[in-house]
């Protein structure tokens, strides 16, 4: 699935989720962003948006793995102290 960023928001490009078969009963889920930042997003992306986005994608990957396999192999994603602070401030 590919999502284009809404024009005029300061991110020009898209982000994408791709599910690639990896043999019998296995697949790899990847997420990529291909975008340039403009305007106020030059400040917002590195300070706020990127961190919140990474937390969201980490949670999404954990939930996808849990739905597909019934468990999370390894350590589940954790929100950084910065993400926890940002969520409290919203």
Beta strands, then each sheet from edge to edge (+ up, - down):
strand 1: 2-4
strand 2: 11-21
strand 3: 27-37
sheet 1: 1+ 2- 3+
end
